[in-house]
């Protein structure tokens, strides 16, 4: 257990009945924005380990995680019931390749997320050092209702940092609101509405797509991009123009 350290709950934010943010204090090794942590709990003498992406930037030593409670999910339900000063275990090292370092240089970087999948993008874009690798960054966040826009305060800070370099659009799937896109990302991509509203074309020579969130969304968008744009998933040893991070 030498590679695990204690993490103390120092803050807890309940956004809704099934979504919360948990803030931890732990002596972990430095991580790269976009990476995830591994959290360990022991229930009935059984070890349970799950991965969660950081929301905080690496400069912020308070570790923050944005979590949806999965029905019958042991870890998410357990974490949702923790109190201030309760302790869990966290891996010293962080993991994952969903980082800017692993994205090839291109003109436009598209960051697409659903629900809590916005977490790693907030970590990446909140860094003090601005990203200069891309001419334009397009952040698209898909949620059910406007009330689910929990991290608006950080999104506003990111907009101030990047100004005209970044385009931020929120899409709503369950309601219609003025100045917000309506519909699932898959539909908006398939019918061309997303590109039309952004006034940017996704191009397999000039664009790279990052996808984070619901695994079904990721699978479906990868298929759409492959068919419509001839874009393919990138892996550690394979070139491509789509980088993904699946949740649950």
matplotlib code that plots the C-alpha trace (Angstrom):
import matplotlib.pyplot as plt

x = [0.0, 3.1, 1.8, -1.5, -1.9, -4.7, -7.1, -9.2, -12.5, -12.3, -15.4, -18.5, -20.8, -24.2, -25.4, -28.5, -29.8, -27.3, -24.4, -21.8, -18.3, -15.9, -12.7, -9.8, -6.5, -3.8, -0.1, 0.0, 2.7, 2.2, -0.2, -0.8, -4.0, -6.5, -5.3, -7.3, -6.8, -7.5, -9.5, -9.7, -12.2, -12.6, -16.0, -16.6, -12.8, -13.0, -11.0, -12.9, -11.0, -12.4, -10.9, -12.0, -10.7, -9.4, -11.4, -8.7, -5.7, -2.3, -1.4, -4.3, -3.4, -7.0, -8.1, -11.5, -13.7, -17.1, -19.1, -22.4, -24.0, -24.4, -27.4, -26.0, -22.5, -20.7, -18.0, -20.1, -22.8, -20.2, -18.4, -21.7, -22.3, -18.9, -18.6, -16.0, -12.7, -13.6, -10.7, -10.3, -7.2, -5.9, -3.0, 0.1, 0.6, -2.0, -2.9, -4.1, -3.2, -6.1, -3.7, -2.7, 0.8, -0.7, -2.7, -1.0, -0.6, -3.5, -5.5, -8.7, -9.0, -12.6, -13.4, -16.8, -18.3, -21.5, -22.4, -19.5, -17.2, -16.4, -14.1, -10.7, -11.3, -11.8, -8.5, -6.7, -8.1, -7.8, -4.0, -2.1, -0.1, -2.3, -2.4, -0.6, -0.6, -3.9, -5.2, -8.8, -10.2, -13.9, -15.5, -18.9, -20.6, -23.8, -26.2, -29.9, -31.1, -29.7, -29.7, -27.1, -24.6, -22.8, -19.4, -20.5, -18.2, -15.1, -16.3, -16.6, -13.0, -11.8, -13.5, -11.7, -8.4, -8.7, -10.9, -11.4, -9.1, -11.9, -15.5, -17.8, -21.2, -23.6, -26.1, -29.4, -31.0, -34.2, -35.3, -35.0, -33.5, -32.6, -28.9, -28.4, -28.2, -30.8, -30.3, -27.8, -24.3, -24.7, -27.7, -26.1, -22.9, -24.8, -27.1, -24.4, -26.0, -23.0, -20.6, -23.1, -23.7, -20.0, -19.2, -16.3, -15.9, -14.5, -11.6, -9.5, -6.4, -6.9, -9.0, -8.6, -11.5, -11.4, -14.4, -15.2, -18.2, -20.9, -19.3, -22.3, -21.9, -18.2, -18.8, -21.6, -19.6, -16.6, -18.7, -20.2, -16.8, -15.4, -18.2, -18.6, -15.1, -12.8, -11.5, -10.1, -9.4, -5.9, -4.1, -0.7, 0.9, -1.5, -2.0, -5.5, -7.5, -9.9, -8.9, -11.3, -11.9, -14.9, -16.8, -18.2]
y = [0.0, 2.3, 3.8, 4.8, 7.8, 9.1, 11.7, 13.8, 15.3, 19.1, 20.2, 18.7, 20.3, 18.6, 19.9, 17.7, 14.3, 12.5, 14.8, 16.2, 17.5, 16.3, 18.2, 16.3, 17.1, 14.5, 14.4, 13.1, 13.5, 16.3, 15.4, 16.6, 18.4, 16.0, 13.0, 11.0, 9.7, 6.2, 6.2, 3.2, 2.2, -1.0, -2.4, -5.8, -6.4, -6.0, -3.4, -1.2, 1.0, 3.6, 6.3, 9.9, 12.9, 16.0, 19.2, 21.3, 22.5, 21.1, 24.4, 24.0, 21.6, 21.0, 17.9, 18.3, 15.6, 16.0, 12.9, 11.4, 8.8, 5.6, 3.5, 0.5, 2.0, 1.1, 3.8, 6.8, 6.0, 5.6, 8.9, 10.8, 9.9, 11.0, 13.9, 16.5, 15.0, 11.5, 9.7, 7.5, 6.4, 7.8, 6.7, 8.8, 8.8, 9.9, 8.3, 8.8, 10.3, 12.8, 15.6, 18.5, 17.0, 14.0, 16.1, 16.8, 20.4, 21.6, 24.7, 23.9, 21.9, 20.7, 19.7, 17.9, 16.7, 15.4, 15.9, 15.4, 14.8, 18.5, 17.9, 17.3, 20.3, 22.6, 21.3, 21.8, 25.3, 26.6, 26.4, 29.6, 29.0, 29.4, 26.8, 28.2, 25.0, 25.7, 28.7, 28.2, 26.1, 25.1, 23.9, 22.2, 21.1, 19.1, 18.9, 18.1, 21.3, 24.8, 24.2, 21.4, 24.1, 23.7, 25.0, 28.3, 30.2, 28.4, 28.6, 32.4, 32.6, 30.4, 32.8, 35.8, 34.0, 32.9, 35.7, 35.4, 32.3, 30.2, 29.5, 28.1, 26.6, 24.9, 22.4, 21.4, 18.1, 18.3, 21.9, 24.9, 28.2, 31.3, 31.5, 27.8, 24.9, 22.2, 18.5, 15.7, 16.2, 13.2, 14.8, 18.3, 16.8, 14.6, 17.3, 20.0, 22.3, 22.4, 23.5, 26.0, 27.6, 27.7, 28.9, 26.4, 23.3, 20.1, 19.1, 16.0, 18.0, 21.0, 19.8, 17.5, 16.3, 15.5, 13.5, 13.0, 11.6, 9.0, 6.0, 5.7, 9.3, 8.7, 5.6, 7.2, 10.4, 8.4, 6.6, 9.9, 11.5, 8.4, 8.4, 12.2, 13.5, 10.5, 11.0, 8.2, 7.6, 8.2, 5.8, 5.8, 4.2, 5.1, 8.4, 9.9, 13.0, 11.9, 11.5, 10.0, 9.5, 7.3, 7.6, 4.7]
z = [0.0, -0.2, -3.5, -1.8, 0.5, 2.8, 1.3, 3.7, 2.7, 3.2, 1.3, -0.3, -2.8, -3.6, -7.0, -7.3, -6.1, -8.3, -8.9, -6.5, -6.2, -3.6, -2.5, -1.0, 0.7, -0.1, -0.6, -4.2, -6.8, -9.4, -12.2, -15.7, -16.5, -18.1, -16.1, -13.6, -10.1, -8.7, -5.4, -3.1, -0.4, 1.6, 2.1, 3.8, 3.6, -0.2, -2.0, -4.5, -6.9, -9.3, -11.5, -11.5, -13.5, -11.7, -12.1, -10.4, -12.3, -11.3, -9.6, -7.2, -4.4, -3.4, -5.4, -6.9, -8.5, -10.2, -9.8, -10.9, -8.7, -10.7, -9.8, -7.9, -8.2, -5.0, -5.2, -6.3, -3.7, -0.9, -1.8, -1.9, 1.8, 3.1, 5.6, 6.2, 7.7, 6.5, 4.9, 1.8, -0.1, -3.3, -5.5, -5.3, -9.1, -11.6, -14.9, -18.5, -21.8, -22.1, -22.0, -24.3, -24.6, -26.4, -28.9, -32.2, -33.2, -35.4, -36.2, -34.2, -31.0, -30.3, -26.7, -26.5, -23.2, -21.7, -18.0, -15.6, -18.6, -18.6, -15.6, -17.3, -19.7, -16.7, -15.3, -18.7, -19.4, -15.8, -15.9, -15.4, -18.6, -21.6, -24.4, -27.5, -29.5, -31.3, -33.1, -31.8, -29.0, -29.1, -25.9, -26.2, -23.0, -23.3, -20.3, -19.9, -18.3, -17.8, -14.1, -14.7, -15.7, -12.3, -13.3, -14.9, -12.6, -13.9, -17.5, -17.2, -15.8, -18.7, -21.2, -19.6, -19.8, -23.5, -24.8, -28.6, -28.8, -27.3, -28.4, -25.7, -26.4, -24.1, -25.5, -23.8, -24.5, -22.4, -22.8, -25.2, -24.1, -26.0, -27.0, -26.2, -28.7, -28.3, -29.0, -28.4, -29.7, -32.0, -33.7, -33.9, -35.5, -37.9, -39.3, -39.4, -36.8, -34.5, -37.2, -38.5, -35.1, -34.3, -37.8, -38.0, -40.1, -38.6, -40.9, -40.7, -41.8, -39.5, -36.5, -33.5, -31.5, -27.8, -26.4, -22.7, -20.9, -21.7, -23.5, -25.8, -26.9, -27.6, -29.6, -31.7, -32.4, -33.4, -35.9, -37.2, -37.5, -39.3, -41.8, -42.4, -41.8, -42.3, -38.8, -36.6, -33.0, -31.8, -29.4, -27.7, -30.7, -33.5, -35.3, -35.4, -34.9, -32.1, -28.5, -26.0, -22.3, -21.4, -18.1, -16.3]

ax = plt.figure().add_subplot(projection="3d")
ax.plot(x, y, z, "-o")
ax.set_aspect("equal")
plt.show()
